Amino acid sequence: MAARLSDVEPIHWATSLVLALVVWVIYTADRLLDVQKPGGAQTPRHLFHHKHATLLWQLVAGASVLAGILVFFLPKPVWQFGLALGGVCVAYVLAVFRLPSNHPALLLKEPLIALLFSAGVWGSVWAQRPAISGVEWAEGLMFVGIAFQNLLLFAVFEKAERPGSDTYSLVTAWGSSACDKLLRWLTFIIIATAFGICLMADNESVGGGLRFAQRSALMLGIMSIVLYAIQRYPTYYLKYERYRWIGDAVFWLPVLVL
């Protein structure tokens, strides 16, 4: 969706594959480092990573080698951007591993992950553009908001699942009530931005065309609304971790506008 919005088509075949591999490597390495801390294996996901740590480290190494080979097939602007972003991600993972479990810097975890994830998705496209329009910036920031909404929502639900957990996060620092309000404001801002793009954008303001910019803006709004619906009915979505399956599935919704 980001590629079509920015009129970067066809996107180089290796770009999406490298992005997928690197996201998985970062996620898995973060979990594997978490479980090495005292009391780190608390959630089902952490227990899984603790149990299969040896195999997962081998897969991380293999995926890293494969991604490293594929880098040589990427367009120059993409690998240059990725090299800078990759350095930031490595520094983040190592910093989180070294910080004590209640360090104030850990409060930045959800917004920073949302920003880094979004930067990988949109930045790998924008690196191939001579200029970025205001509409593209707006939809990129909407995506950052959705990624943050997803992560903060998960943190709220994880707190409800394990009230006695001492995991340090925005939810434990601010409280579930304050985070609920923040999630509602995020939804409002994202939907308002979507309608603003539909009403004010024109053909000259976006590379991929006005109609597609409007459709993609509305789809981003729908993604936020789905997350808000999960927030509104916690009892239902807490069962069988439905919130996690559906909350992550929203990132497949943009396929519907392609």
C-alpha positions in Angstrom: 0.0 0.0 0.0 2.8 2.4 0.9 4.5 1.6 -2.4 1.4 2.3 -4.5 0.5 5.4 -2.6 4.0 6.8 -3.3 4.0 5.6 -6.9 7.0 3.3 -6.4 6.0 0.3 -8.5 7.1 -2.3 -8.9 8.8 -2.3 -5.6 12.0 -4.3 -5.8 11.3 -8.0 -5.0 14.0 -8.3 -2.3 12.7 -5.3 -0.3 9.6 -6.9 1.3 11.5 -10.2 1.9 14.4 -8.5 3.7 11.9 -6.4 5.7 10.0 -9.5 6.8 13.2 -11.3 7.8 14.6 -8.4 9.7 11.3 -7.7 11.6 11.1 -11.4 12.6 14.8 -11.4 13.7 14.3 -8.3 15.8 11.1 -9.6 17.4 12.6 -13.1 18.2 15.9 -11.7 19.4 14.1 -9.3 21.7 12.1 -12.2 23.2 15.2 -14.4 23.5 17.1 -11.7 25.4 14.1 -11.1 27.6 14.0 -14.6 28.8 17.6 -14.4 30.0 16.6 -11.9 32.6 15.5 -13.1 36.0 11.8 -13.8 35.9 11.8 -13.1 32.1 9.8 -16.2 31.0 6.3 -15.2 32.2 4.0 -15.0 29.2 3.2 -17.9 27.0 5.3 -16.3 24.2 8.3 -15.9 26.5 7.9 -19.5 27.8 7.9 -20.7 24.2 11.0 -18.8 23.4 12.7 -20.0 26.6 11.9 -23.7 25.8 13.1 -23.5 22.2 15.9 -21.0 22.7 18.6 -23.0 21.0 16.6 -23.7 17.8 15.3 -20.1 17.7 18.9 -18.6 18.0 19.9 -20.9 15.1 16.9 -19.6 13.0 17.8 -16.0 13.9 21.3 -16.6 12.7 20.1 -18.2 9.5 17.6 -15.5 8.8 20.2 -12.8 9.4 22.6 -14.5 7.0 19.9 -14.7 4.3 18.8 -11.1 4.8 22.5 -10.1 4.6 22.9 -11.9 1.2 19.7 -10.3 -0.1 20.9 -6.8 0.8 23.2 -7.0 -2.2 20.1 -7.2 -4.5 18.4 -4.1 -3.0 18.5 -0.7 -4.7 21.2 1.5 -3.3 18.8 4.0 -1.5 17.0 1.1 0.2 20.1 -0.6 1.7 21.6 2.8 2.7 18.4 3.6 4.6 18.2 0.1 6.0 21.8 0.2 7.2 21.0 3.4 9.3 17.7 2.0 10.6 19.3 -1.4 11.3 21.9 0.3 13.5 19.2 2.0 15.5 17.3 -1.3 15.9 20.4 -3.1 17.1 21.2 -0.4 19.6 17.6 -0.5 20.8 17.6 -4.3 21.4 21.0 -4.2 23.2 19.9 -1.2 25.3 16.7 -2.9 26.4 18.6 -6.0 27.3 21.1 -4.1 29.5 18.7 -1.8 31.2 17.2 -2.8 34.6 13.6 -4.0 34.5 12.2 -0.8 36.0 14.3 1.8 34.1 12.3 4.9 33.1 13.7 4.5 29.5 11.6 1.4 29.1 8.5 3.6 29.1 9.5 4.5 25.5 9.4 0.9 24.4 5.9 0.9 22.8 6.2 4.2 21.0 9.8 3.5 19.9 8.9 0.1 18.5 5.9 1.6 16.7 8.2 4.2 15.2 10.9 1.8 14.1 8.5 -0.7 12.6 6.7 2.0 10.7 10.0 3.5 9.5 11.0 0.1 8.1 7.7 -0.2 6.1 7.4 3.3 4.8 11.0 4.3 4.8 12.0 1.5 2.5 9.5 3.0 0.0 10.3 6.6 0.6 14.0 6.0 0.1 13.2 5.4 -3.5 11.3 8.7 -3.9 12.8 12.0 -4.8 10.2 13.8 -2.6 7.5 12.9 -0.1 4.1 14.6 -0.3 2.1 15.8 2.7 -0.5 13.1 2.1 2.2 10.4 2.3 3.6 11.9 5.5 0.1 12.0 7.0 -0.7 8.4 6.1 2.7 7.3 7.3 2.1 9.0 10.7 -1.4 7.4 10.8 0.4 4.1 10.4 2.7 5.0 13.3 -0.3 5.8 15.4 -2.0 2.5 14.5 1.2 0.5 15.4 1.4 2.4 18.7 -2.3 1.8 19.3 -1.8 -1.9 18.7 1.2 -2.2 21.1 -0.4 -0.1 23.9 -3.7 -2.0 23.6 -1.8 -5.3 24.0 0.0 -3.9 27.0 -3.4 -3.0 28.6 -4.8 -6.5 27.9 -1.7 -8.2 29.2 -2.0 -6.2 32.4 -5.6 -7.4 32.7 -4.5 -11.0 32.1 -1.8 -10.8 34.8 -2.7 -8.2 37.3 0.2 -9.2 39.6 2.8 -8.9 36.9 5.7 -6.5 37.6 6.5 -5.8 33.9 7.4 -2.1 33.6 5.5 -0.3 30.8 3.4 2.7 30.1 0.4 0.8 31.5 2.0 0.1 34.9 3.4 3.7 35.0 0.3 5.6 33.9 -2.5 3.1 34.8 -5.0 1.3 32.5 -7.5 4.2 32.7 -5.1 6.8 31.4 -4.0 4.4 28.6 -7.6 3.8 27.7 -8.1 7.5 27.2 -5.0 7.7 25.1 -6.2 4.9 22.9 -9.5 6.6 22.4 -7.7 9.9 21.4 -5.5 8.0 19.0 -8.5 6.5 17.3 -10.2 9.9 17.1 -7.0 11.6 15.6 -6.5 8.8 13.1 -10.1 8.8 11.9 -10.1 12.7 11.7 -6.9 12.5 9.6 -8.5 10.0 7.3 -11.5 12.2 6.6 -9.2 15.2 6.3 -7.3 13.5 3.5 -10.5 12.5 1.8 -11.8 16.1 1.8 -8.7 18.1 1.2 -6.3 16.0 -0.9 -6.0 16.6 -4.7 -4.4 14.8 -7.6 -1.3 16.9 -7.4 -0.7 16.1 -3.7 0.1 12.4 -4.0 2.0 10.3 -6.5 -0.3 7.2 -6.5 -3.5 9.2 -7.4 -6.2 10.8 -5.4 -8.6 7.9 -5.4 -6.1 5.5 -4.0 -4.9 8.0 -1.4 -8.5 8.4 -0.2 -9.1 4.6 -0.1 -5.8 3.9 1.7 -6.6 6.7 4.3 -10.0 5.2 4.9 -8.5 1.8 5.3 -6.1 3.1 7.9 -9.1 4.6 9.7 -10.8 1.2 9.6 -7.7 -0.5 11.1 -7.8 2.0 14.0 -11.6 1.4 14.5 -11.0 -2.4 14.7 -8.4 -1.9 17.4 -10.9 0.5 19.2 -13.6 -2.2 19.0 -11.2 -4.7 20.7 -10.6 -2.1 23.4 -14.4 -1.6 24.0 -15.2 -5.2 24.6 -12.3 -6.6 26.7 -14.2 -9.5 28.2 -14.8 -11.1 24.8 -11.4 -10.4 23.3 -9.4 -11.5 26.4 -10.7 -15.1 25.9 -8.3 -17.3 24.0 -6.1 -14.2 23.4 -8.5 -13.1 20.6 -7.2 -9.5 21.0 -3.8 -10.6 19.9 -4.9 -12.6 16.9 -7.3 -9.9 15.6 -5.2 -7.0 16.8 -2.2 -8.2 14.7 -4.5 -9.2 11.8 -5.5 -5.6 11.2 -2.1 -5.1 9.4 -3.3 -7.4 6.6 -6.4 -5.2 5.9 -4.5 -2.9 3.5 -4.5 -5.8 1.0 -8.2 -5.0 0.4 -7.4 -1.7 -1.2 -4.7 -3.0 -3.6 
